[in-house]
C-alpha cells in the first residue's frame, strides 16, 4: 500500500520558519543536569547498552551503532504526546512530537551501542532529546522483546506530569496540528511521513500512524491554494521545547 502523505502534499504549505530562539524565561538543562541524568541512567547498566527507537531515531539516530534488531516494548505505546513550541512548532502554532506513553505495546528497533565512549554517546543523545528543565521527554530503561530474546534498552517516554505533556486529543485536532505546525527544523507532517516510511521499510505497520498520515494527506489536499491557513486549533501559553 502506497503512503498517501507525499512530498508534493507537504510542498503545498510554505513551512520555512525562522528560529525565534529559546522562549523568554524558559529554564534549560545545564551541563551538570545532563551529567546527573547520565550518571543515574547508566548506574548498574547491563554489559551491552541498547537504545529503543520508535520515532525520529529510526531515520536520524545521531549516534554510531554496531547492531540493529526489530523489537517490541510492552506497557508503552507510540503516541503524539509532547507539545512543541520550538523545533517543529512555534508558540503561535504548537506542534506535536512522538513519545512512548503508558499502556499497550510498540514495535520499533533497538540499536546496540559500541562499547567505547558510552558516556559521550548517551550525553549526546540526552542533549538531542531533552532541553527544557524540567523535561517531559525522559529516558528510562524498558524491557524489550526481540528475535534474540528479552533485553533492557534505553527509551524516551512521556512524563505525564511534565509541562509539555499532551493529554489525549480528538483525532481531528491531532490531524490539523500535524498538518499545519512547523518550526525551524521542519514540519510535523514531514516528521510523521518520515516515521511512517521508516516503519514500513522495516515491515512495521503502525495502524494509528498509518491512519493519521492518510488523514493529514486528505487535510492538506483540501486546503485552497493562496488562502490563509486556518487558525491554530490549540493554544499553548508556555514554552514546550523538550
TIDRENLUM-927369 format. One record per atom (N, C-alpha, C): x, y, z; residue in one letter. Coordinates in steps of 0.02 Angstrom, whole numbers, padded with zeros to 5 digits, always signed. Example, Ala and Ser with C-alpha at 12.3 -4.5 7.8 and 13.67 -1.06 7.14 Angstrom:
BEGIN
+00660-00284+00390A
+00615-00225+00390A
+00660-00165+00390A
+00642-00112+00354S
+00684-00053+00357S
+00645+00002+00394S
This chain:
BEGIN
+00042-00060+00000X
+00000+00000+00000X
+00045+00063+00000X
+00029+00110-00043X
+00071+00170-00051X
+00050+00223+00000X
+00100+00256+00029X
+00086+00309+00077X
+00051+00367+00041X
-00001+00394+00073X
-00039+00450+00044X
-00005+00517+00055X
+00032+00523+00109X
+00063+00586+00128X
+00128+00595+00088X
+00123+00625+00030X
+00179+00632-00016X
+00216+00698-00006X
+00275+00701-00035X
+00313+00764-00033X
+00276+00819-00070X
+00240+00803-00122X
+00201+00853-00158X
+00149+00886-00113X
+00118+00846-00070X
+00069+00875-00023X
+00104+00919+00028X
+00162+00897+00053X
+00199+00939+00100X
+00217+01006+00069X
+00231+01006+00004X
+00252+01067-00030X
+00195+01116-00040X
+00134+01096-00025X
+00078+01143-00033X
+00080+01199+00018X
+00118+01188+00073X
+00123+01239+00126X
+00195+01261+00131X
+00206+01326+00138X
+00273+01352+00149X
+00290+01344+00223X
+00330+01293+00237X
+00347+01278+00307X
+00411+01312+00330X
+00438+01359+00292X
+00500+01392+00313X
+00487+01438+00372X
+00518+01422+00428X
+00507+01458+00491X
+00575+01481+00518X
+00578+01543+00539X
+00638+01568+00572X
+00639+01545+00645X
+00698+01529+00670X
+00705+01509+00740X
+00700+01571+00784X
+00649+01572+00826X
+00640+01628+00873X
+00685+01622+00933X
+00721+01566+00940X
+00764+01556+00997X
+00725+01532+01058X
+00760+01520+01113X
+00725+01497+01173X
+00674+01549+01197X
+00619+01525+01223X
+00567+01570+01248X
+00592+01608+01308X
+00573+01671+01315X
+00593+01711+01373X
+00573+01676+01438X
+00620+01671+01484X
+00605+01641+01549X
+00609+01566+01550X
+00620+01534+01493X
+00624+01461+01493X
+00687+01438+01528X
+00680+01390+01573X
+00738+01359+01605X
+00762+01301+01562X
+00827+01299+01549X
+00856+01246+01509X
+00900+01202+01552X
+00905+01139+01532X
+00951+01094+01566X
+01023+01118+01556X
+01062+01113+01608X
+01132+01135+01605X
+01178+01074+01605X
+01242+01086+01596X
+01290+01030+01592X
+01285+00985+01653X
+01279+01014+01712X
+01276+00973+01773X
+01212+00932+01775X
+01158+00957+01745X
+01095+00919+01743X
+01103+00858+01698X
+01132+00869+01639X
+01143+00813+01594X
+01189+00761+01625X
+01241+00784+01660X
+01288+00738+01691X
+01252+00696+01745X
+01209+00727+01784X
+01173+00691+01836X
+01124+00640+01806X
+01089+00660+01753X
+01042+00614+01721X
+01080+00555+01691X
+01136+00570+01659X
+01176+00517+01628X
+01203+00469+01680X
+01228+00495+01735X
+01256+00453+01788X
+01203+00407+01816X
+01144+00434+01830X
+01090+00394+01858X
+01067+00341+01808X
+01063+00360+01744X
+01039+00314+01693X
+01086+00255+01683X
+01150+00269+01686X
+01200+00217+01671X
+01222+00178+01733X
+01199+00198+01791X
+01217+00161+01852X
+01187+00090+01848X
+01228+00040+01857X
+01204-00028+01855X
+01180-00050+01787X
+01206-00019+01734X
+01184-00036+01666X
+01205-00107+01648X
+01169-00139+01602X
+01191-00205+01577X
+01256-00198+01537X
+01287-00254+01522X
+01351-00253+01486X
+01343-00219+01418X
+01291-00237+01382X
+01277-00205+01318X
+01224-00151+01327X
+01236-00094+01297X
+01188-00038+01302X
+01151-00034+01235X
+01085-00042+01240X
+01041-00037+01183X
+00995+00024+01189X
+00976+00052+01133X
+00930+00109+01131X
+00870+00089+01089X
+00809+00098+01116X
+00748+00081+01080X
+00726+00141+01039X
+00716+00130+00974X
+00696+00184+00927X
+00626+00171+00902X
+00585+00223+00903X
+00515+00216+00881X
+00492+00276+00840X
+00531+00330+00838X
+00513+00390+00801X
+00571+00415+00759X
+00594+00475+00774X
+00646+00505+00732X
+00713+00468+00736X
+00724+00431+00790X
+00786+00392+00793X
+00788+00337+00740X
+00731+00321+00711X
+00731+00272+00656X
+00765+00300+00594X
+00757+00364+00582X
+00784+00394+00521X
+00839+00445+00533X
+00853+00458+00596X
+00908+00503+00613X
+00936+00483+00681X
+00971+00426+00684X
+00992+00400+00750X
+01043+00443+00786X
+01081+00483+00752X
+01127+00533+00782X
+01184+00501+00822X
+01193+00436+00818X
+01248+00403+00852X
+01268+00341+00812X
+01329+00319+00825X
+01354+00258+00793X
+01325+00197+00830X
+01307+00146+00792X
+01284+00084+00823X
+01315+00025+00786X
+01319-00031+00821X
+01352-00090+00791X
+01302-00145+00774X
+01239-00138+00795X
+01189-00189+00780X
+01121-00158+00785X
+01076-00181+00742X
+01006-00160+00744X
+00962-00222+00742X
+00911-00223+00786X
+00864-00279+00787X
+00793-00253+00792X
+00745-00287+00760X
+00674-00271+00774X
+00657-00289+00846X
+00615-00249+00877X
+00599-00262+00947X
+00531-00233+00964X
+00501-00260+01016X
+00436-00236+01040X
+00441-00221+01115X
+00415-00164+01135X
+00411-00147+01205X
+00338-00152+01226X
+00325-00185+01282X
+00257-00193+01308X
+00246-00146+01367X
+00185-00121+01373X
+00169-00074+01426X
+00176-00002+01405X
+00198+00008+01343X
+00206+00076+01316X
+00182+00076+01243X
+00155+00132+01221X
+00135+00138+01151X
+00159+00205+01123X
+00168+00206+01058X
+00191+00265+01021X
+00131+00313+01013X
+00140+00376+01034X
+00085+00425+01028X
+00113+00495+01022X
+00078+00538+00987X
+00097+00609+00984X
+00075+00641+01050X
+00120+00638+01098X
+00102+00657+01167X
+00146+00712+01195X
+00186+00745+01153X
+00228+00800+01176X
+00214+00863+01135X
+00199+00918+01171X
+00192+00982+01137X
+00261+01010+01120X
+00264+01045+01064X
+00324+01081+01044X
+00306+01152+01024X
+00338+01201+01055X
+00330+01270+01034X
+00395+01296+01003X
+00440+01250+00988X
+00501+01264+00951X
+00518+01200+00912X
+00568+01201+00871X
+00591+01144+00832X
+00542+01125+00776X
+00486+01094+00792X
+00435+01079+00741X
+00368+01112+00759X
+00372+01167+00792X
+00313+01206+00809X
+00335+01275+00830X
+00288+01319+00842X
+00303+01386+00866X
+00255+01401+00924X
+00269+01455+00959X
+00224+01474+01014X
+00155+01494+00986X
+00154+01518+00924X
+00091+01538+00893X
+00053+01478+00866X
+00090+01427+00842X
+00058+01367+00815X
+00097+01306+00840X
+00079+01281+00899X
+00116+01225+00929X
+00111+01161+00887X
+00165+01121+00890X
+00166+01057+00857X
+00164+01000+00907X
+00166+00939+00881X
+00164+00879+00922X
+00221+00833+00901X
+00250+00798+00950X
+00304+00751+00937X
+00287+00684+00970X
+00313+00631+00941X
+00301+00564+00969X
+00341+00553+01033X
+00310+00516+01078X
+00345+00489+01137X
+00312+00422+01152X
+00341+00385+01197X
+00308+00325+01223X
+00263+00345+01281X
+00200+00325+01277X
+00152+00340+01330X
+00130+00273+01360X
+00103+00276+01420X
+00086+00215+01457X
+00031+00175+01422X
+00038+00109+01425X
-00013+00064+01400X
+00003+00036+01331X
-00023-00024+01318X
-00017-00054+01252X
+00053-00081+01238X
+00073-00077+01175X
+00138-00101+01155X
+00161-00060+01095X
+00225-00066+01079X
+00254-00027+01025X
+00308-00069+00990X
+00303-00073+00924X
+00354-00107+00885X
+00402-00054+00857X
+00467-00069+00862X
+00518-00025+00836X
+00582-00064+00826X
+00638-00033+00838X
+00702-00067+00833X
+00745-00048+00893X
+00794-00090+00908X
+00844-00073+00958X
+00912-00070+00923X
+00951-00020+00944X
+01019-00012+00920X
+01067-00030+00977X
+01117-00070+00962X
+01169-00084+01012X
+01227-00035+01001X
+01244+00000+01055X
+01297+00050+01051X
+01365+00016+01056X
+01416+00044+01024X
+01484+00017+01033X
+01506+00026+01105X
+01550-00017+01128X
+01573-00015+01198X
+01611+00049+01214X
+01645+00077+01165X
+01685+00136+01179X
+01639+00198+01183X
+01661+00245+01224X
+01629+00312+01227X
+01555+00309+01243X
+01534+00262+01286X
+01463+00257+01303X
+01440+00322+01336X
+01480+00349+01381X
+01459+00411+01415X
+01448+00467+01365X
+01494+00475+01318X
+01488+00529+01268X
+01427+00518+01223X
+01414+00456+01204X
+01357+00442+01161X
+01291+00457+01196X
+01286+00435+01259X
+01224+00448+01296X
+01216+00522+01309X
+01271+00557+01323X
+01267+00629+01334X
+01239+00663+01271X
+01263+00644+01213X
+01239+00673+01150X
+01165+00658+01140X
+01145+00596+01156X
+01075+00577+01148X
+01030+00617+01195X
+01051+00625+01256X
+01011+00664+01304X
+01003+00736+01280X
+01056+00765+01255X
+01053+00835+01233X
+01009+00843+01171X
+01006+00792+01131X
+00962+00795+01072X
+00889+00791+01093X
+00873+00747+01141X
+00804+00732+01157X
+00775+00776+01212X
+00817+00810+01251X
+00793+00848+01309X
+00827+00916+01309X
+00789+00968+01322X
+00820+01034+01329X
+00789+01075+01385X
+00723+01074+01392X
+00689+01113+01443X
+00698+01081+01512X
+00697+01122+01563X
+00702+01099+01632X
+00643+01125+01672X
+00598+01080+01695X
+00603+01008+01693X
+00584+00980+01624X
+00614+00923+01605X
+00596+00893+01541X
+00532+00851+01546X
+00500+00841+01489X
+00442+00798+01486X
+00458+00733+01450X
+00507+00736+01405X
+00530+00677+01369X
+00590+00649+01406X
+00579+00596+01444X
+00631+00573+01491X
+00656+00503+01474X
+00720+00489+01487X
+00747+00422+01472X
+00735+00375+01530X
+00725+00312+01513X
+00720+00260+01564X
+00735+00193+01530X
+00750+00144+01572X
+00761+00077+01547X
+00694+00042+01539X
+00684+00009+01482X
+00624-00029+01470X
+00644-00100+01449X
+00599-00147+01460X
+00610-00216+01437X
+00582-00223+01367X
+00623-00248+01322X
+00601-00258+01253X
+00609-00331+01234X
+00568-00353+01187X
+00570-00422+01164X
+00585-00422+01090X
+00634-00462+01071X
+00652-00468+01001X
+00669-00539+00983X
+00693-00548+00921X
+00708-00616+00897X
+00763-00648+00939X
+00808-00608+00967X
+00862-00635+01007X
+00845-00644+01079X
+00781-00633+01098X
+00761-00640+01168X
+00748-00572+01200X
+00738-00572+01264X
+00724-00511+01301X
+00788-00475+01320X
+00784-00408+01320X
+00840-00368+01342X
+00814-00302+01369X
+00859-00264+01400X
+00842-00198+01425X
+00871-00146+01378X
+00833-00092+01368X
+00855-00039+01323X
+00834+00028+01351X
+00870+00080+01332X
+00852+00148+01349X
+00799+00173+01300X
+00746+00201+01327X
+00694+00231+01284X
+00673+00297+01315X
+00648+00341+01273X
+00622+00405+01297X
+00546+00399+01302X
+00520+00416+01361X
+00449+00408+01375X
+00421+00475+01398X
+00356+00482+01392X
+00323+00544+01413X
+00310+00543+01487X
+00331+00597+01520X
+00315+00608+01590X
+00247+00643+01592X
+00196+00607+01615X
+00128+00635+01612X
+00118+00696+01656X
+00163+00707+01703X
+00157+00768+01744X
+00204+00823+01719X
+00237+00811+01663X
+00282+00861+01635X
+00244+00917+01600X
+00275+00976+01596X
+00240+01034+01567X
+00223+01027+01493X
+00259+00985+01456X
+00246+00978+01384X
+00202+00919+01368X
+00175+00885+01418X
+00135+00825+01404X
+00069+00845+01372X
+00052+00813+01317X
-00011+00824+01282X
-00058+00766+01297X
-00109+00781+01337X
-00159+00729+01352X
-00196+00711+01287X
-00234+00657+01290X
-00269+00634+01230X
-00310+00690+01199X
-00301+00699+01133X
-00338+00749+01095X
-00385+00714+01047X
-00439+00747+01027X
-00480+00718+00973X
-00436+00707+00911X
-00447+00652+00876X
-00404+00636+00820X
-00403+00691+00767X
-00460+00723+00754X
-00461+00775+00703X
-00418+00835+00725X
-00415+00849+00790X
-00372+00902+00815X
-00299+00884+00803X
-00281+00822+00817X
-00213+00798+00804X
-00196+00804+00730X
-00243+00785+00687X
-00232+00790+00615X
-00218+00861+00594X
-00256+00909+00619X
-00247+00979+00600X
-00180+01006+00624X
-00161+00986+00685X
-00096+01008+00712X
-00039+00980+00670X
-00042+00915+00656X
+00012+00883+00618X
+00015+00911+00547X
-00041+00931+00520X
-00043+00958+00452X
-00011+01026+00446X
-00019+01068+00497X
-00003+01139+00490X
+00057+01162+00531X
+00074+01128+00585X
+00127+01152+00629X
+00196+01139+00599X
+00241+01187+00610X
+00310+01181+00588X
+00354+01227+00629X
+00418+01212+00630X
+00468+01254+00663X
+00529+01258+00619X
+00584+01282+00647X
+00642+01296+00605X
+00678+01232+00582X
+00664+01174+00613X
+00697+01113+00589X
+00651+01072+00543X
+00588+01093+00536X
+00544+01057+00491X
+00472+01056+00516X
+00430+01021+00480X
+00359+01019+00495X
+00340+00953+00530X
+00284+00956+00565X
+00258+00894+00596X
+00235+00844+00543X
+00209+00869+00487X
+00188+00824+00433X
+00247+00786+00405X
+00303+00819+00397X
+00364+00786+00372X
+00388+00734+00424X
+00386+00752+00488X
+00405+00706+00542X
+00362+00643+00539X
+00297+00652+00531X
+00251+00595+00525X
+00268+00553+00464X
+00278+00585+00408X
+00292+00548+00346X
+00356+00508+00352X
+00409+00539+00376X
+00473+00504+00383X
+00467+00443+00430X
+00430+00452+00485X
+00423+00397+00532X
+00386+00339+00501X
+00331+00353+00468X
+00291+00300+00436X
+00333+00264+00383X
+00370+00301+00343X
+00411+00270+00291X
+00464+00224+00321X
+00495+00245+00376X
+00546+00204+00407X
+00516+00142+00439X
+00458+00148+00468X
+00424+00089+00496X
+00405+00041+00440X
+00378+00067+00386X
+00359+00024+00330X
+00420-00011+00301X
+00477+00024+00298X
+00538-00007+00270X
+00560-00066+00313X
+00540-00066+00376X
+00557-00121+00421X
+00499-00169+00431X
+00450-00165+00387X
+00391-00208+00389X
+00352-00200+00454X
+00349-00139+00479X
+00310-00123+00539X
+00252-00078+00518X
+00192-00101+00526X
+00133-00061+00510X
+00102-00038+00576X
+00110+00027+00591X
+00078+00057+00649X
+00010+00082+00625X
-00044+00050+00646X
-00110+00065+00620X
-00130+00138+00634X
-00112+00163+00693X
-00131+00231+00710X
-00094+00281+00666X
-00028+00274+00660X
+00010+00320+00618X
-00010+00314+00545X
-00025+00253+00522X
-00046+00245+00453X
-00112+00282+00441X
-00158+00277+00488X
-00221+00314+00481X
-00210+00389+00483X
-00166+00412+00528X
-00152+00484+00534X
-00121+00511+00470X
-00074+00474+00440X
-00043+00501+00379X
-00095+00508+00324X
-00142+00461+00321X
-00194+00466+00270X
-00239+00526+00282X
-00255+00540+00345X
-00298+00597+00361X
-00261+00663+00352X
-00197+00665+00369X
-00157+00725+00358X
-00152+00739+00283X
-00142+00686+00243X
-00139+00694+00170X
-00205+00723+00144X
-00261+00697+00168X
-00326+00722+00145X
-00336+00795+00167X
-00315+00811+00228X
-00323+00880+00253X
-00281+00928+00210X
-00218+00911+00198X
-00176+00955+00157X
-00204+00961+00086X
-00230+00907+00060X
-00259+00908-00007X
-00321+00951-00012X
-00355+00962+00045X
-00417+01002+00045X
-00404+01077+00050X
-00343+01097+00067X
-00328+01168+00075X
-00326+01203+00008X
-00355+01261+00006X
-00357+01300-00055X
-00293+01341-00064X
-00263+01336-00121X
-00201+01372-00135X
-00212+01447-00130X
-00165+01481-00096X
-00168+01554-00092X
-00212+01582-00037X
-00246+01538+00000X
-00288+01562+00054X
-00250+01556+00120X
-00265+01599+00170X
-00231+01594+00235X
-00243+01527+00268X
-00193+01505+00306X
-00201+01443+00343X
-00254+01450+00397X
-00290+01397+00413X
-00338+01401+00468X
-00304+01420+00534X
-00341+01451+00578X
-00314+01470+00643X
-00294+01408+00682X
-00243+01413+00726X
-00222+01355+00766X
-00281+01327+00807X
-00284+01262+00810X
-00337+01229+00848X
-00327+01235+00923X
-00263+01233+00944X
-00246+01234+01015X
-00194+01289+01028X
-00202+01324+01083X
-00153+01374+01103X
-00116+01349+01166X
-00051+01360+01167X
-00009+01342+01224X
+00021+01407+01252X
+00007+01422+01315X
+00029+01486+01342X
+00095+01482+01379X
+00134+01429+01366X
+00200+01422+01397X
+00244+01385+01347X
+00309+01387+01358X
+00356+01357+01311X
+00362+01282+01322X
+00362+01245+01268X
+00371+01172+01269X
+00425+01155+01218X
+00486+01147+01242X
+00542+01137+01196X
+00577+01071+01206X
+00546+01024+01242X
+00576+00959+01251X
+00583+00940+01323X
